[in-house]
Amino acid sequence: MEQTASESPLAVSLHDSRSVVKPFYRLFDSVQDVLVYECDKIFNEISAQLGKGGFSSSGEFFLFFIQQWLKQKTLIKALVKNNLTNILFATQR
């Protein structure tokens, strides 16, 4: 026997889903907190790659490091625009 959408145990009304899901940025108190989170996430990804090894030299790792940050043009622009470039340095410690 077929169930209609309203009878299905998986059916969720739009109202129910909106009350549970919050936009990502609302989990943070400020723009600076979002930028710190994003920088930390990137640095953790870089650190994880370093932990896996596979770099034949420190120069090879440095190149990888720079390439990863160059991919983050929008994030870096946001840091500069908001005068928060110090976050990059704090993240790398």
C-alpha positions in Angstrom: 0.0 0.0 0.0 1.4 3.4 -0.9 1.6 6.2 1.6 1.0 9.8 0.7 3.6 12.4 1.6 1.7 13.5 4.6 1.5 10.0 6.0 5.1 9.2 5.4 7.3 9.0 8.5 9.9 11.0 6.6 7.6 13.9 5.8 8.7 17.2 7.5 6.8 20.4 7.1 8.7 23.5 5.9 7.8 25.1 9.2 9.4 22.3 11.2 12.6 22.4 9.2 13.0 26.1 9.5 12.7 26.0 13.3 15.6 23.5 13.5 18.1 24.7 10.9 19.8 28.0 11.4 22.0 29.7 8.8 25.7 29.0 9.3 26.6 32.6 10.1 24.1 32.8 12.9 26.2 30.3 14.9 28.8 33.1 15.3 28.8 36.4 17.3 30.6 38.5 14.8 32.2 38.6 11.3 35.6 38.3 13.0 34.5 34.9 14.6 33.5 33.6 11.2 36.8 34.6 9.7 38.8 33.0 12.5 36.8 29.8 12.1 37.5 29.7 8.4 41.3 30.4 8.9 41.5 27.8 11.6 39.7 25.3 9.3 42.2 25.9 6.5 45.2 25.7 8.8 43.9 22.4 10.2 43.6 21.0 6.7 47.1 22.0 5.9 48.4 20.6 9.2 46.6 17.3 8.5 48.3 17.1 5.2 51.6 17.7 6.8 50.9 14.9 9.3 50.2 12.5 6.5 53.7 13.2 5.1 54.4 12.9 1.5 56.5 16.0 1.2 60.1 15.4 0.1 61.4 18.7 1.4 60.4 21.7 3.4 60.4 23.6 0.2 57.7 21.3 -1.2 55.6 21.7 1.9 56.1 25.5 1.7 54.8 25.5 -1.9 51.8 23.4 -0.8 51.1 25.8 2.1 51.2 28.9 -0.2 49.1 27.2 -2.8 46.4 26.4 -0.2 46.2 30.0 0.9 46.2 31.4 -2.6 43.0 29.4 -3.2 41.4 31.5 -0.5 41.2 34.8 -2.4 37.8 35.7 -1.1 38.7 35.0 2.5 42.0 36.9 2.3 40.1 39.9 0.7 37.6 39.8 3.6 40.5 39.8 6.1 42.2 42.8 4.4 38.9 44.7 4.0 38.0 44.3 7.7 41.6 45.0 8.8 41.9 41.5 10.4 45.0 40.2 8.7 46.4 39.5 12.2 44.0 36.5 12.2 46.3 34.8 9.6 49.3 35.2 11.8 47.5 34.0 14.9 46.2 31.0 13.1 49.6 29.9 12.0 51.0 29.5 15.6 
